[in-house]
Amino acid sequence: MYRQILKPGAFINLKTDNDGFHAYTVSQVEESKLTLHVRTEDLYRSEFADEVLSIKTYYEKKYLKHNKNINYLKFSF
């Protein structure tokens, strides 16, 4: 579905607090031989948390208060 919506060369940025969803997406990216540009299981303790990625949603703030991690992937076709 992403291929139909996105322009060639576009990136998909995925932030999630769900470790299972993150792992599943990584497996799908690898299985589909997509280009994985960035992968981290702990965005806010990584070097990837830039000005935009550091914007936290309500749920991220909630998870972070309980010392849970926020995963991040950046990939393309």
N, C-alpha and C positions, 0 to 999 in steps of 0.2 A: 504494500500500500504506500509506503514511503516513496518508492521509486516513481509512483504515479503523481505524487504531490510535489516533490522537491525538484529543484533545478539541478542539472548536473554539477557536481562539485560541492553541493551543499553539505553541511555538517548536521548531524543529529547529536544534540546534547541531552543527556539523560542524568538527572539527579534523582536519587531515590533513597528512602530510609529502609526499603525492603530488601534484605540481603538475598532472599530467594529470587526475586525478580531481577536483581542485578546479576546474579550468577547465571540465570536463564538467558538473559540478554547477551552476556558475554559468550555463552555457548552458541547462541544463534549467530552472532557476529562472526565467530570463528568458523562455524559450520558453513556459513554462506560466503566465506572468504572475503568479507568486507574489510575495509581498512580501519583498524583501531588506532586512533591517534593518542588518546589519553584514557587511562584506566586507574582508578584509585578506589579503595574500599574505605577511605577516611578523608574526604575532601577537605575538611577544615583543619586537618593536621598535615596537609600536603602543600606542595609548592604551586598547586593549580588554582587555589582559591583567590582569583583575581577580583577586581571591583564588581563585576557582574555576578560571578558565581558565588560571591560572598553574601548576596542578598538571600536572606533566610525566610522561608515560608513559616506560617504559624506552626505547622506540624514539625518542621525541622527544628524550630526553637524548642518545641515540646520534647522531641527525642533527644536533643543535645543536653537538655537539663538532666536527663537520666543517663548521661555519658554513652549514648548510642551513637553509632557512626552514620554518616551520610555518604553514600556511594556516588560515584560520578563516572560516566563514560562519554567520550566524544568519538564518533565514528562516521564514516562516509562510504558511499558505494564506489 
